[in-house]
Amino acid sequence: MTSTFFGLGIAASGLNSYQAKMNTTANNVSNLETDGYSRQQVNVSSSVSLRSYTPYGSISTGVSTDSVTRIRDEYYNVKYWENQSNYGKTEIKEYYMKQIEDYYTDNATNPGFSTLYAKMFNALDTVKNNAGDDTKRAQFISDATQLTDYFNQNAQNLKTLQTDVNDQIKDTVDQINSIAKKISVLNKQINLIETQSKNMHANELRDQRDLLIDQLSQYVTVDTEEVKVRDTRTSKLAKLDHNVEEIYTGATTYTVKIGGQVLVDNYDYNPLQVKTRDNKYNQSDIDGLYDVTWAENGRYNGQTLNLFGTNMGGKLRGLLEIRDGNDEENLTGIAELISPQVYVKTDDTTLDGKTDANGNFYTIDATKDGQVVKDKYGAVVENTNAGASESASYLKLSENISITDQDRMNMPEEGAIYVNNHKYEYTSFTAQTDETGKIVSYTFELKKPISVKEIGNVAGKKATVGSSVDFKGIPYYQNEMNAFLRTFSKEFNKIQKSGQDANGDAGRSFFVAKNESQSSDQTEFDFDGDDSLVDNDYYVKGDDGNPKKDAEGNYIINTDREILHATKDASGNLNGGIINGSADSYYKLTASSIEIASAVRKSPNLFSTTINKTYNGNKDLGYDSYDLMQQMLNLEDKTTLYKDGTGDKFLQRIYADVTVDTQESTQFTKNYESIQKSIDNQRKSVSGVDKDEEAMNLVKYQNAYNLSAKVISTLAEMYDQLILRTGV
């Protein structure tokens, strides 16, 4: 039989329950504008009934206030984080692409390429009709200088932008590390609270952790997993006896992955770092570009972070795409195995002079790698029994080589070949050219020989060098300016050098490349005195400061300046590489280095306007040549110079590229922003605090609380009647 005062306990449980609900509602209202806060609710259940020796058998004991939990839908969390990474990538690309777009703007208040280009040729047309007027020549040179200054400034703007992006990459990595550290600390705090009791929930700490994941998902694509920790003893018993239920400790392990690799491992985190590149990937890149890797001596010990996976997004990837770019003209091709000759070697010098079963004489050739066997004719004996794992250590890309100019040759000297997603690291590479100097194939020497099992993954399969990123980025616009200026300058200089100046001397280069790296201890000497790297022969500098001469009195030309990616063997002989003669020294001419030859700037009469001819071996002052000037004027809009188009279309072509990339980034940003708002609204519809709903709850809980209080008041009257007015 229950106690006489049993009803008071039931009413009190109601008071306590609705008091907790009102307090939780007050907490929800107070956090109405708190970022990341999830609405909380009190979970209640009927208390366990008591057995009663009465006809009705049992009696309820009131309400049990079990826990206070937050309301959160993990599905919307995941969708929000996925969209955030896409939004972060496109939003940062849009921000920087708009700046690049501004650099190529051409209008009345901000004269750009088309205006300055037309102005220069208008001045040249004036020179054509007044070839002997130094004033007209000086005006043309001044206008041409404005054009070169425009490209110099644009090149500097792009370098400054690349520097800003590079610095932001470092800041982003620091932010990722900071967030990862905070998450690992929160994981420990959450477990400390929730292991105290099965009904303890660290709601506010979990909200903070989810808010940090929200922030992290803007920088990189994240993947989270939370696993409950089982009690070891009951887990073992459950395996032996299915009637035994596993018990959970209340703790969980929480991991955060980026690019398939663990960033946060419960209480620990694996920090990222930035490392300065040893080599430039593009000719016009700034020095000190950062690569993102995992920290040294950590879980992944300096491995490169895979940010270019198919599903990877985030601001960090967007920054790398803007800074490094890739217009899908990265090196691609069909991979094939090159089996180098493997020679028979032996340490048995007694074979020297001996014969084999067929009577062939052998000789032994001592090398640092052992004793190489040669036959009686002096030919090295090849080891025809060499296994594939021993000989297949080279890859060759011989088809679909997508190299449009020499800028594309600035690949890292050590890197990796990707053949159908299989990675093969190489230690060096060489390029093979045809008779015209065009690259037809690349051969890569691999770090590790390819095993017999792996051969099927290589031969005849599509390969790439580096990662394929479908975005142009800063280097593309740098390279496009360089490509246009080289072609234009080379054609203009060719016409200039075919004529003669006002003094009757042979013409010289008009557009040259300033030597930005020369210093007082330079080892070369420029006879032309223009401090230029275009159309000039450089000579080895002697101890006396003058050019060196050989035994026959000829100056010694420093040809090494014109060798790119070439190595030398122990004897100093060139071993592969790309070799460019002085005729192709326009590789040194870039938007950053182009200028008007200093001699021409100082003396306008050195500008060629007449045919260069001689009479009886004597210098002839020549004559004003309409044809010579017209050849130069034709370069404006009648000669193919850029992407199968004329020079005046350069801005239209490059601005179209900029506009397309900008509009694409803007459109995707708007789309992802719209999706973000939609998902966030859905998420808030579940976990957000609605002030109207909470106001209704307050009224509802207040009424319920008052009813519980009324029960106690009623019972008090009953007990008063029972105690004071019943019996004598």
Beta strands, then each sheet from edge to edge (+ up, - down):
strand 1: 40-46
strand 2: 50-51
strand 3: 58-59
strand 4: 63-70
strand 5: 222-230
strand 6: 248-258
strand 7: 261-265
strand 8: 268-269
strand 9: 272-276
strand 10: 290-294
strand 11: 326-327
strand 12: 332-338
strand 13: 345-346
strand 14: 363-367
strand 15: 370-374
strand 16: 394-397
strand 17: 415-419
strand 18: 422-433
strand 19: 439-446
strand 20: 461-465
strand 21: 470-471
strand 22: 499-500
strand 23: 511-513
strand 24: 524-526
strand 25: 538-540
strand 26: 563-564
strand 27: 567-568
strand 28: 574-575
strand 29: 578-579
strand 30: 594-596
strand 31: 610-611
strand 32: 614-615
strand 33: 618-619
strand 34: 640-642
strand 35: 645-646
sheet 1: 1+ 4-
sheet 2: 2+ 3-
sheet 3: 5+ 6- 7+ 8-
sheet 4: 9+ 10-
sheet 5: 11+ 21-
sheet 6: 12+ 16- 19+ 18- 17+ 20- 12+
sheet 7: 13+ 15- 14+
sheet 8: 22+ 31-
sheet 9: 23+ 30-
sheet 10: 24+ 25-
sheet 11: 26+ 29-
sheet 12: 27+ 28-
sheet 13: 32+ 33-
sheet 14: 34+ 35-
end
